[in-house]
C-alpha cells in the first residue's frame, strides 16, 4: 500500500519527534516541513539525515507544493487554530498536537470546520497510547464493575526554561490535559463540573501557579480528583501520573510505570503485567490516525472527543480564578 504524504508544521523539539515518527512509519512519508524560520526546519532535517523533503516558511506555499494527504501540526499552541483551519478549508486532514486551540471559541470553530468540510481533525493525546493505561482501563471495565471514583497525582520538577516559566498557569495549561484526558478515557464518562484551586509554592521557579488541586464531577456520578505540581522536589511520579480507581467490586492502582495492582472484594489482591499494545506514544497516535484515513474507525482523540478534554482545562482555570465550582461546557 502506498505510504501517505505528510506535511509537518513546526520544527521545535516535538517537531523533531514527529519527524522521527513519520520517517519510521511504513504508512507515511515526510514530504515537507514548514516553520516560520525555514532554516530551523532545514537544520533539523540535516540533523535527522532526511532526504527528499521540501522545506518552506509559508504554509499556503507548502500545501500547494507538497499536495499532502495529511498535515501534522506541531506549531506553537497560539497558531494551532490558524494552521488547522487553513488545512481543513482545503479538505486536508490534520493531526494536531495538544491543545487543539488556545481558546474554546477557536476549538468550536475547528470542530465546526471539520463537520462542514467533512475532513478529519484529531489531536494527538499520545499518553492514551500507553500499555499500562490500556491495562488499567481493561481492568476497570472487565473486573472492577466500572469506575465510581478516580484519583490521579502528578508531581514533577522540570526546569524547562523559556515560555513555560512565564505562563500564568503552566501546570494546568501545558500539562494537566494529559491526565484529564486519561481520566475521561478510564471512566468512560464526560465532565460536568469542576472546583479547582491553584497556587505557586514559595520555592517555585515559575512565575505563575505551578501547583493545582481539582475535583471534577463526571456523568453517571463519577468523581475525579487531581493533585499536581510542576515544582515538586523529590519523589517524582511518572509523567503519566499515578492512579487509583474505585469501583463496586474493588480497587485498582497504577503507578504510571509498570506496577498495576488489583484488589477485588471476592478475588483478592494480585499484580497485573500490562500486555503490549500495537504502538505507544506518538507512534500510536499516528497509526490510529492513518488507519482512520484509510477507512477505519475514527481515532480516539478525534476533535469531537478531544474538545471535551480541552474544556476540562478551561473550566479548571475559570474555577480557580472565580474561586467557585463551574460547569464544563464544550
DOVO-954088 format. One line per 3 residues: number of its first residue (from 1); their letters; for each residue x, y, z of N, C-alpha, C. Coordinates in steps of 0.2 Angstrom, whole numbers, always signed. Layout:
BEGIN
NUM) A) X Y Z X Y Z X Y Z  ...
# end
This chain:
BEGIN
1) XXX) +4 -6 +0 +0 +0 +0 +4 +6 +0  +3 +11 -4 +7 +17 -5 +7 +21 +1  +12 +23 +4 +13 +27 +10 +9 +34 +9
4) XXX) +6 +37 +14 +3 +44 +13 +8 +49 +14  +7 +55 +10 +12 +60 +10 +10 +65 +16  +15 +66 +21 +13 +71 +26 +17 +77 +26
7) XXX) +14 +83 +28 +17 +89 +28 +18 +91 +36  +23 +92 +38 +25 +93 +46 +25 +101 +47  +21 +103 +51 +22 +111 +53 +25 +112 +60
10) XXX) +30 +115 +60 +34 +116 +67 +40 +112 +67  +45 +115 +69 +52 +112 +69 +55 +113 +76  +51 +113 +81 +54 +113 +88 +55 +106 +90
13) XXX) +56 +105 +97 +58 +99 +100 +53 +93 +98  +46 +95 +98 +41 +90 +96 +41 +89 +89  +43 +94 +85 +43 +93 +78 +48 +88 +76
16) XXX) +54 +88 +79 +59 +83 +78 +56 +76 +80  +53 +76 +85 +50 +69 +87 +45 +67 +82  +41 +71 +79 +36 +69 +74 +39 +67 +68
19) XXX) +45 +71 +66 +49 +69 +60 +51 +62 +61  +54 +60 +67 +56 +53 +68 +51 +48 +67  +45 +50 +70 +39 +45 +70 +37 +44 +62
22) XXX) +36 +50 +59 +34 +49 +52 +39 +46 +47  +45 +47 +48 +50 +43 +44 +51 +36 +46  +49 +34 +52 +49 +27 +54 +43 +23 +52
25) XXX) +38 +27 +51 +31 +23 +49 +31 +21 +42  +30 +14 +41 +29 +12 +34 +23 +14 +31  +18 +18 +34 +12 +20 +32 +13 +27 +29
28) XXX) +18 +31 +31 +19 +38 +29 +26 +40 +26  +26 +45 +23 +32 +48 +21 +32 +55 +22  +37 +58 +25 +38 +65 +27 +40 +69 +20
31) XXX) +35 +72 +17 +36 +75 +11 +38 +83 +11  +36 +86 +17 +38 +93 +18 +38 +95 +25  +41 +100 +26 +42 +103 +33 +42 +110 +33
34) XXX) +37 +113 +37 +36 +120 +37 +38 +123 +44  +41 +129 +44 +42 +133 +50 +43 +140 +48  +41 +144 +52 +42 +151 +51 +49 +153 +50
37) XXX) +53 +150 +53 +61 +151 +52 +63 +144 +48  +63 +145 +41 +64 +139 +37 +71 +136 +39  +76 +140 +41 +82 +137 +42 +82 +133 +48
40) XXX) +77 +134 +53 +77 +129 +58 +74 +122 +56  +70 +122 +51 +67 +116 +49 +73 +112 +45  +77 +116 +41 +82 +113 +37 +87 +110 +41
43) XXX) +89 +114 +47 +94 +112 +51 +92 +105 +55  +85 +105 +57 +83 +99 +60 +83 +93 +55  +81 +94 +49 +81 +89 +44 +88 +87 +42
46) XXX) +93 +91 +43 +100 +89 +42 +102 +85 +48  +100 +87 +54 +102 +83 +60 +99 +76 +60  +93 +75 +57 +90 +69 +57 +92 +65 +50
49) XXX) +96 +68 +46 +98 +64 +40 +92 +63 +35  +88 +68 +34 +82 +67 +30 +84 +69 +23  +81 +65 +18 +82 +67 +11 +75 +67 +8
52) XXX) +75 +71 +2 +69 +72 -2 +63 +75 +2  +65 +80 +6 +60 +83 +10 +60 +91 +8  +54 +93 +6 +53 +100 +4 +53 +105 +10
55) XXX) +57 +110 +11 +56 +114 +16 +54 +121 +14  +50 +124 +19 +46 +131 +17 +45 +135 +24  +44 +141 +23 +42 +145 +29 +35 +148 +28
58) XXX) +31 +145 +23 +25 +148 +22 +20 +142 +21  +15 +141 +25 +10 +136 +25 +7 +135 +18  +4 +141 +16 +0 +140 +10 +4 +138 +4
61) XXX) +10 +141 +4 +15 +139 -2 +17 +131 -1  +18 +129 +5 +20 +122 +6 +14 +117 +4  +8 +119 +6 +2 +115 +4 +2 +114 -4
64) XXX) +3 +119 -7 +2 +119 -14 +8 +115 -17  +14 +116 -15 +20 +112 -17 +20 +105 -16  +18 +103 -10 +18 +96 -7 +12 +92 -9
67) XXX) +6 +95 -9 +0 +92 -10 -1 +86 -5  -1 +87 +1 +0 +82 +6 -7 +78 +7  -7 +72 +9 -13 +68 +11 -15 +70 +18
70) XXX) -10 +72 +22 -12 +75 +29 -7 +79 +31  -9 +83 +36 -4 +88 +40 -3 +86 +47  +3 +86 +49 +4 +86 +57 +6 +93 +59
73) XXX) +2 +95 +64 +3 +102 +66 +6 +102 +73  +12 +104 +73 +16 +104 +79 +19 +112 +80  +15 +116 +78 +16 +123 +78 +15 +125 +86
76) XXX) +17 +132 +87 +16 +134 +94 +8 +134 +95  +6 +133 +102 -2 +132 +103 -6 +138 +100  -3 +144 +100 -7 +150 +98 -8 +150 +90
79) XXX) -4 +146 +87 -5 +145 +79 -9 +139 +77  -11 +135 +82 -15 +129 +80 -21 +130 +77  -25 +135 +79 -31 +136 +75 -30 +139 +68
82) XXX) -26 +143 +67 -24 +146 +61 -22 +140 +56  -17 +136 +58 -15 +131 +54 -20 +126 +52  -24 +124 +57 -29 +119 +56 -34 +121 +52
85) XXX) -37 +127 +53 -42 +130 +49 -40 +130 +41  -34 +133 +40 -31 +133 +33 -31 +126 +30  -30 +121 +33 -29 +114 +30 -36 +112 +29
88) XXX) -41 +112 +35 -47 +110 +34 -51 +113 +28  -50 +119 +27 -54 +123 +22 -52 +120 +15  -46 +117 +15 -43 +114 +9 -45 +106 +9
91) XXX) -49 +104 +14 -50 +97 +15 -44 +93 +15  -39 +95 +19 -33 +91 +21 -34 +89 +28  -34 +83 +29 -35 +80 +36 -29 +83 +41
94) XXX) -30 +84 +47 -25 +87 +52 -25 +82 +58  -18 +81 +60 -17 +78 +66 -13 +83 +70  -16 +86 +75 -13 +91 +79 -10 +89 +85
97) XXX) -5 +93 +88 -3 +92 +95 -8 +96 +100  -8 +94 +106 -12 +97 +111 -9 +104 +112  -13 +109 +114 -20 +109 +114 -23 +110 +107
100) XXX) -29 +108 +106 -31 +109 +99 -32 +116 +97  -33 +120 +102 -33 +128 +101 -32 +131 +107  -31 +138 +107 -29 +142 +113 -35 +144 +117
103) XXX) -41 +144 +114 -47 +146 +117 -53 +141 +115  -58 +141 +119 -64 +136 +117 -67 +139 +111  -68 +145 +110 -71 +148 +104 -67 +145 +98
106) XXX) -61 +146 +98 -57 +143 +92 -58 +136 +91  -58 +132 +97 -59 +125 +97 -66 +123 +93  -71 +127 +95 -78 +126 +92 -78 +127 +85
109) XXX) -74 +132 +83 -73 +134 +76 -70 +128 +72  -65 +125 +75 -62 +120 +71 -66 +114 +71  -70 +112 +76 -74 +106 +76 -80 +108 +70
112) XXX) -82 +114 +70 -87 +116 +65 -84 +115 +58  -78 +117 +57 -75 +117 +51 -74 +109 +49  -72 +105 +53 -71 +98 +52 -78 +95 +49
115) XXX) -83 +97 +53 -90 +95 +51 -92 +97 +44  -91 +104 +43 -93 +107 +37 -90 +104 +31  -83 +103 +31 -79 +101 +26 -79 +93 +25
118) XXX) -81 +90 +30 -81 +83 +30 -74 +80 +31  -69 +84 +34 -62 +82 +34 -60 +80 +41  -56 +75 +42 -54 +73 +48 -49 +77 +52
121) XXX) -51 +79 +58 -46 +83 +63 -46 +79 +69  -40 +77 +71 -39 +74 +78 -33 +77 +81  -32 +76 +88 -27 +79 +92 -23 +73 +95
124) XXX) -17 +73 +95 -13 +68 +97 -12 +68 +105  -17 +64 +108 -16 +63 +115 -12 +57 +116  -5 +58 +115 -1 +52 +115 -1 +48 +121
127) XXX) -2 +51 +127 -2 +47 +133 -8 +42 +134  -13 +42 +129 -18 +37 +129 -15 +31 +126  -9 +31 +123 -6 +25 +119 -1 +23 +124
130) XXX) -3 +20 +130 +2 +18 +135 -1 +11 +137  +3 +6 +137 +1 -1 +139 -2 -1 +146  +1 +2 +150 -1 +2 +157 -8 +5 +158
133) XXX) -9 +11 +154 -16 +14 +154 -21 +10 +151  -19 +6 +146 -24 +2 +142 -26 -4 +147  -21 -7 +150 -22 -12 +155 -27 -10 +161
136) XXX) -25 -4 +163 -29 -1 +169 -37 +0 +166  -38 +2 +160 -44 +3 +158 -48 -3 +157  -44 -8 +155 -47 -15 +154 -49 -18 +160
139) XXX) -45 -17 +166 -47 -20 +172 -53 -16 +175  -54 -10 +174 -60 -6 +176 -66 -8 +173  -65 -10 +166 -71 -12 +163 -73 -19 +164
142) XXX) -68 -24 +165 -70 -31 +165 -70 -34 +172  -67 -31 +177 -67 -34 +183 -69 -29 +189  -68 -23 +188 -70 -18 +193 -77 -16 +194
145) XXX) -81 -18 +188 -88 -16 +188 -89 -9 +186  -84 -5 +183 -84 +2 +181 -81 +6 +186  -80 +12 +185 -77 +17 +189 -82 +21 +193
148) XXX) -81 +22 +199 -85 +26 +203 -81 +32 +206  -75 +31 +207 -71 +37 +209 -64 +36 +207  -61 +41 +204 -54 +41 +201 -50 +46 +203
151) XXX) -44 +44 +205 -39 +50 +208 -33 +49 +204  -29 +55 +203 -23 +55 +200 -18 +60 +203  -12 +58 +204 -7 +63 +207 -1 +63 +202
154) XXX) +1 +70 +201 +6 +71 +196 +11 +76 +199  +17 +73 +201 +22 +78 +204 +29 +77 +200  +31 +83 +197 +37 +83 +194 +40 +90 +195
157) XXX) +47 +90 +194 +50 +97 +195 +55 +98 +189  +52 +99 +183 +57 +100 +177 +59 +108 +177  +65 +109 +175 +67 +116 +174 +68 +117 +166
160) XXX) +62 +119 +164 +62 +119 +156 +65 +126 +154  +64 +131 +158 +66 +137 +155 +62 +140 +149  +62 +145 +147 +58 +148 +141 +51 +149 +143
163) XXX) +46 +148 +138 +39 +151 +139 +36 +148 +145  +37 +142 +147 +33 +139 +152 +34 +142 +159  +41 +145 +160 +42 +148 +166 +39 +155 +167
166) XXX) +36 +157 +161 +32 +164 +162 +25 +163 +161  +22 +157 +160 +15 +156 +160 +11 +158 +166  +5 +160 +166 +1 +161 +172 -1 +155 +175
169) XXX) -2 +149 +171 -4 +143 +174 -1 +137 +171  +6 +137 +171 +9 +132 +167 +7 +125 +168  +5 +123 +174 +3 +116 +175 -3 +114 +172
172) XXX) -8 +118 +173 -15 +117 +170 -15 +118 +163  -12 +123 +160 -12 +125 +153 -8 +120 +149  -2 +118 +151 +3 +115 +147 +3 +107 +148
175) XXX) +1 +105 +154 +2 +98 +156 -4 +94 +158  -9 +97 +162 -14 +94 +165 -19 +90 +160  -19 +93 +154 -24 +90 +149 -22 +82 +148
178) XXX) -16 +80 +149 -15 +73 +148 -18 +69 +153  -18 +71 +159 -21 +67 +165 -28 +68 +164  -31 +74 +163 -38 +75 +162 -41 +70 +157
181) XXX) -38 +70 +151 -40 +66 +145 -40 +59 +147  -34 +57 +151 -34 +50 +153 -40 +48 +158  -42 +53 +162 -47 +51 +167 -54 +50 +163
184) XXX) -55 +54 +158 -61 +53 +154 -61 +46 +151  -55 +44 +148 -54 +38 +145 -55 +32 +150  -52 +33 +156 -53 +27 +161 -60 +27 +163
187) XXX) -63 +32 +164 -70 +32 +167 -76 +31 +162  -74 +32 +156 -79 +31 +151 -85 +36 +152  -83 +42 +154 -88 +47 +156 -86 +54 +154
190) XXX) -90 +59 +154 -89 +66 +152 -89 +70 +158  -85 +76 +158 -85 +81 +163 -92 +85 +164  -94 +86 +170 -100 +90 +171 -98 +97 +174
193) XXX) -94 +96 +180 -92 +102 +183 -86 +101 +187  -83 +107 +189 -76 +106 +192 -75 +112 +198  -72 +110 +203 -69 +115 +208 -62 +115 +208
196) XXX) -58 +120 +207 -51 +120 +206 -48 +125 +210  -42 +124 +213 -38 +129 +216 -31 +129 +213  -27 +134 +212 -20 +134 +210 -16 +138 +215
199) XXX) -10 +137 +216 -5 +141 +220 +2 +140 +217  +6 +145 +219 +13 +144 +217 +17 +144 +224  +20 +138 +225 +24 +137 +231 +30 +142 +232
202) XXX) +32 +143 +238 +37 +149 +239 +43 +147 +235  +45 +141 +234 +51 +139 +231 +51 +138 +223  +45 +139 +221 +44 +138 +214 +48 +143 +209
205) XXX) +51 +140 +204 +55 +144 +199 +50 +146 +193  +44 +145 +194 +39 +148 +189 +36 +154 +191  +34 +159 +186 +31 +165 +188 +24 +164 +190
208) XXX) +20 +159 +186 +13 +158 +188 +12 +152 +192  +6 +150 +193 +4 +145 +198 +7 +138 +195  +11 +135 +199 +14 +128 +197 +11 +122 +200
211) XXX) +6 +123 +205 +3 +118 +208 -5 +119 +208  -9 +113 +208 -16 +114 +207 -19 +108 +210  -25 +109 +213 -30 +103 +215 -36 +104 +212
214) XXX) -39 +99 +209 -46 +100 +205 -50 +94 +207  -56 +95 +208 -61 +89 +209 -67 +90 +204  -67 +85 +199 -72 +85 +194 -78 +81 +196
217) XXX) -84 +83 +194 -90 +78 +193 -90 +76 +186  -91 +69 +185 -92 +67 +178 -99 +64 +178  -101 +63 +172 -108 +60 +171 -108 +53 +174
220) XXX) -114 +51 +176 -115 +45 +180 -113 +45 +187  -112 +51 +189 -110 +52 +196 -102 +51 +198  -98 +49 +193 -91 +48 +194 -88 +54 +196
223) XXX) -83 +53 +201 -79 +59 +204 -72 +58 +202  -69 +63 +199 -62 +63 +198 -58 +68 +201  -53 +66 +205 -49 +71 +209 -42 +71 +206
226) XXX) -39 +77 +205 -32 +78 +203 -28 +82 +207  -22 +80 +209 -17 +84 +213 -11 +84 +209  -8 +90 +208 -2 +90 +204 +3 +96 +206
229) XXX) +9 +95 +204 +14 +101 +205 +19 +100 +200  +22 +106 +197 +27 +106 +192 +34 +108 +195  +33 +109 +202 +39 +111 +206 +40 +107 +212
232) XXX) +38 +100 +211 +39 +96 +216 +47 +94 +217  +49 +94 +223 +56 +92 +224 +57 +85 +227  +58 +80 +223 +59 +73 +225 +53 +69 +225
235) XXX) +54 +63 +225 +48 +58 +225 +43 +59 +219  +46 +60 +213 +43 +61 +207 +38 +56 +205  +32 +57 +202 +28 +52 +199 +30 +51 +192
238) XXX) +27 +47 +189 +28 +46 +182 +25 +52 +178  +27 +53 +172 +24 +58 +168 +17 +57 +166  +15 +50 +167 +8 +48 +166 +4 +48 +172
241) XXX) +7 +51 +178 +3 +52 +184 +3 +45 +188  +1 +45 +194 -1 +39 +197 -8 +39 +199  -11 +33 +199 -18 +32 +198 -21 +27 +203
244) XXX) -27 +29 +206 -31 +24 +210 -39 +25 +207  -42 +19 +206 -48 +19 +203 -52 +14 +208  -58 +17 +210 -63 +13 +215 -69 +11 +211
247) XXX) -71 +5 +212 -77 +3 +209 -81 -2 +213  -87 -4 +211 -91 -8 +216 -88 -15 +218  -83 -17 +214 -80 -24 +216 -73 -24 +219
250) XXX) -70 -17 +219 -64 -17 +222 -60 -11 +220  -53 -11 +220 -49 -5 +218 -43 -8 +214  -41 -3 +210 -35 -4 +206 -31 +2 +206
253) XXX) -24 +1 +207 -19 +6 +206 -14 +5 +201  -12 +11 +198 -6 +10 +193 -1 +16 +195  +5 +14 +195 +10 +19 +197 +12 +23 +191
256) XXX) +9 +22 +185 +11 +26 +179 +17 +23 +175  +20 +18 +178 +25 +14 +175 +23 +7 +173  +25 +2 +177 +23 -5 +176 +20 -8 +181
259) XXX) +19 -5 +187 +16 -8 +193 +8 -7 +193  +5 -12 +191 -3 -12 +191 -5 -17 +196  -9 -15 +201 -11 -19 +207 -19 -19 +207
262) XXX) -22 -25 +207 -29 -25 +208 -31 -29 +214  -36 -26 +218 -38 -30 +224 -46 -30 +224  -49 -36 +222 -56 -36 +222 -59 -39 +228
265) XXX) -65 -38 +230 -68 -40 +236 -68 -47 +237  -69 -51 +231 -70 -58 +231 -64 -62 +228  -60 -58 +224 -54 -62 +221 -48 -61 +224
268) XXX) -47 -56 +229 -41 -55 +232 -36 -50 +228  -30 -50 +231 -25 -45 +228 -20 -48 +223  -19 -45 +218 -14 -48 +213 -11 -42 +209
271) XXX) -5 -43 +207 -1 -39 +202 -3 -41 +195  -3 -36 +191 -5 -37 +184 +0 -35 +179  +3 -39 +175 +8 -37 +170 +4 -34 +164
274) XXX) +5 -27 +162 +2 -24 +156 +4 -28 +150  -1 -31 +146 +2 -34 +140 +3 -28 +135  +8 -30 +130 +10 -25 +125 +4 -23 +121
277) XXX) +4 -17 +118 -1 -14 +113 +3 -13 +106  -1 -12 +101 +2 -11 +94 +7 -6 +94  +6 +0 +97 +11 +5 +96 +9 +10 +102
280) XXX) +15 +13 +105 +14 +18 +110 +16 +25 +108  +14 +30 +113 +16 +37 +112 +13 +39 +105  +17 +44 +102 +15 +47 +96 +15 +42 +90
283) XXX) +19 +36 +91 +18 +31 +86 +11 +28 +85  +8 +28 +91 +1 +25 +92 -4 +30 +89  -3 +37 +91 -7 +42 +88 -7 +42 +80
286) XXX) -1 +41 +78 +0 +42 +70 -3 +36 +67  -2 +30 +70 -5 +24 +67 -13 +24 +67  -16 +26 +73 -23 +27 +73 -26 +32 +68
289) XXX) -22 +37 +67 -25 +42 +63 -24 +40 +55  -19 +37 +53 -18 +34 +47 -23 +28 +45  -25 +24 +50 -30 +19 +50 -36 +22 +48
292) XXX) -38 +28 +51 -44 +31 +50 -44 +34 +43  -39 +37 +41 -39 +40 +34 -40 +34 +29  -38 +28 +30 -38 +23 +26 -45 +19 +26
295) XXX) -50 +22 +30 -57 +20 +31 -58 +16 +37  -54 +16 +42 -55 +13 +48 -59 +17 +53  -60 +15 +59 -63 +19 +64 -60 +26 +66
298) XXX) -64 +31 +68 -61 +37 +70 -56 +36 +75  -50 +40 +75 -45 +39 +81 -48 +41 +87  -45 +39 +93 -48 +40 +99 -49 +48 +101
301) XXX) -44 +52 +99 -44 +59 +100 -47 +63 +94  -51 +61 +91 -55 +65 +85 -58 +71 +89  -58 +76 +85 -59 +83 +88 -66 +83 +92
304) XXX) -71 +80 +90 -77 +80 +94 -76 +77 +101  -71 +72 +102 -70 +69 +108 -65 +74 +112  -59 +76 +108 -54 +80 +112 -56 +87 +115
307) XXX) -61 +90 +111 -63 +96 +114 -66 +96 +121  -68 +90 +123 -71 +89 +130 -65 +89 +135  -59 +86 +133 -53 +87 +137 -51 +94 +138
310) XXX) -51 +98 +132 -49 +105 +132 -53 +109 +137  -60 +107 +136 -65 +110 +141 -64 +109 +148  -61 +103 +150 -59 +102 +157 -54 +107 +159
313) XXX) -49 +108 +155 -43 +113 +157 -46 +120 +158  -50 +122 +153 -53 +129 +153 -57 +130 +159  -61 +125 +160 -66 +126 +166 -62 +126 +173
316) XXX) -57 +122 +173 -52 +122 +179 -49 +129 +180  -47 +132 +175 -44 +139 +175 -49 +144 +177  -55 +143 +174 -61 +148 +176 -63 +147 +184
319) XXX) -63 +141 +186 -65 +139 +193 -59 +142 +198  -53 +141 +196 -48 +144 +200 -48 +151 +201  -49 +155 +195 -49 +162 +195 -56 +165 +199
322) XXX) -61 +161 +198 -68 +163 +201 -69 +161 +208  -65 +156 +210 -65 +153 +217 -72 +150 +218  -74 +146 +213 -81 +143 +214 -81 +137 +209
325) XXX) -86 +133 +210 -87 +127 +206 -90 +130 +199  -88 +127 +193 -91 +130 +187 -93 +124 +183  -97 +125 +178 -99 +120 +173 -94 +119 +168
328) XXX) -93 +113 +165 -88 +111 +160 -92 +111 +154  -92 +116 +149 -95 +117 +143 -91 +116 +137  -93 +113 +132 -90 +112 +126 -94 +113 +120
# end
